[in-house]
Amino acid sequence: MKNQFIQVLEGDKKTVQKIYKTISQDNRHQKMSTLLKGELTKRNFNTWSMGFQKLSAVEFNDLTGFNDLIDFFKFPEVLNDKHPAILFLKMFYDKNKPSNILDLS
C-alpha cells in the first residue's frame, strides 16, 4: 500500500468536478478511482486541505495547520457518523495505520 492515499472532495458539484479533473490530469497521480459520489447536508472536512511536500523530521515537527487523522476520529460526532465517506475513511485509516496505534473501533 506504499504511496497510496485517499482524498475526499467536498463542495458544490461544479467545483468538485473541476478539482477532480485537474487532479486526474496531473501525471503524479496514477490509477485513480472514484469510490463514492453523493450529496452532503454539511461538509465534514471544511478546514482540511491537500498538499504534498517532502519534509525533514524537524520541518515536519514545526508544521502548523496539520491535521492528524487519529485526532479526527477522537470526536464522538465523527465516530458516530454513518456517512459512507466517513466509514470508508475510517476503514482506509485502520488498514494503513502504523502498528503502534490503537484500534479505534
Secondary structure as UniProt FT lines:
FT   TURN            2..3
FT   HELIX           13..24
FT   TURN            27..28
FT   TURN            46..47
FT   HELIX           57..61
FT   HELIX           69..72
FT   TURN            73..74
FT   HELIX           76..79
FT   HELIX           84..96
FT   TURN            99..100
//
